[in-house]
């Protein structure tokens, strides 16, 4: 019993460390560097875009919405991983059970979707082509990662994971939550 509490504490600490130390590098520091590295180019780019489409100046603040949705989805999924799956989304601290609760009932990869929402929201908010390229690169990377993860999950959970994949899309959320049952790993 004691080790179970210790493992949960360790999982929670790993998730918090990832949230406060690793993610800010990829979602705050690097985007900031992309925006400021070529400040003249980005300023020119924003000015040119706004000269041709002045109404976009108002709409670019819509980028705040996907940023907030992405942040909330990451926190929600981390909570699900830590307390439902008894693990973390952090490499090296996998869950003991497959998580198909919370946002995972709507989309198979809500953390990756949330990450892309944050980055695309930042690209929109700052009207940055550099950030759009950065966000697109992450989306491509996530596609490669997902194929490896799914192969591993298919081996571990078999037919029940296959049914989950048929019911829940990889990137586009369902409107109704998945209510299927997942068996224990074989």
Phi, psi and omega in degrees: 000319182296318181293328178297316177294320179296318179296320177295319178297316179298318177298315180297318179294320178296319178296317179295319178298317179297316182296317187263347182242316184276308183301320178301330178296314184278334185250350177237302186294307181296316175300321177299316179296321179297317181291317186271340181302316179243058185305318180296316181295314181295320178297315178298316181300313180297317180298317180296314179301314183290331176294319181280325183229073183300334180290342178292335180303321179286318185286340182295338178287350173297338177302339178296326182297306179296330177298312180294319178298318179296318179295313180297319181295322178297313181297317180298314181293323177297319177300314179299316179299314185290316188258333176268314183269352182053058178189204179218166172280002182278133177303137180096346178231063184291164178283155176280330181233153177291132181268116175230031177246177179060226182291341179291349174282345183252326182210144186288335186231060185294333178292316179293321177298316179298318179298316179295322177299317179300310184292318178292326175297319177295319178299319179291313182301318183263005180046052187246117175294325177300317178290328177295319177294317178300313179297318179296321178297319177296319179299317178297316178300314180300324178299318178294316181298317183300320181298319177293317180297316182293322177299318179295317180292325177297318178296321185283320187249352174061226187298324182294324177290324177300318177296319177301314180297324179289333183268330186239126182288156181290316187239330185258118183297147172284161175275325179254141182291147174292133181237016181287170181254138176251130178282166177289157179298149181275000000 
